[in-house]
């Protein structure tokens, strides 16, 4: 592959990790988050600052992941008191708060961002292999989690918190766990993006980024691991293959979100299941008529 193809594949893999992190929070556990880019940014800025301070690449990456998870745990505490629309507004506020802090903090580069981030020591193809492995591990972890006891508990909390409490589930603990895990994955993606781009600025982690990640989850099918994988690949590559859409990226993502929520609430996963169900019923229909 050429440098361009390697860069695209790397960006797709980073977005997969970030989108699966949000899917864990909103899809598995039903906690609406509109500030996912803030945790993505926390991982990115932590990795950037620590690596420039001399910390090795793996340690800086893990530190960004840990700090993003810790921040998610703190924000998750708000989910114990607010739900649905109020939780969405709260997480959106966290996103704006993060951008405000970064823009006003000279230590974090302010409006100019952070540049001259140290290289990882890997070649571009070597870094791609690393990111692909991490994306595959993230996907495997999500699939395992969905089928585990914790995954069933997440589903119960997402369906009806009051009923989950009647079933003796510790709703608060599962909410916090979902936020910590999902935001840690966002932090991992942010750290990887830092070492991929080697320059970050507040514009990389604003509300537009949160909407982009949310679109990847919603279009794929909230709660569907494979659906999110497909939609993330499609939505990441779409502006590259259709250059005329680059200036209208947010408009396209907004239109997709509206269309999916209005006509296919279960996203690509639900649409695929519906089509498969129709095709699967055809033989039986003919058999009944014969």
QUIHU-V604731 format. One record per helix or strand of 3 or more residues. SS is the DSSP state (H for helix, E for strand). FROM is the first residue (numbers start at 1). LEN is the number of residues. If there is no record, write none. Layout:
ss=SS from=FROM len=LEN
ss=SS from=FROM len=LEN
This chain:
ss=H from=3 len=26
ss=H from=36 len=17
ss=H from=57 len=24
ss=H from=84 len=21
ss=H from=106 len=3
ss=H from=110 len=3
ss=H from=124 len=24
ss=H from=149 len=11
ss=H from=161 len=6
ss=H from=171 len=27
ss=H from=202 len=4
ss=H from=207 len=14
ss=H from=225 len=17
ss=H from=243 len=21
ss=H from=267 len=23
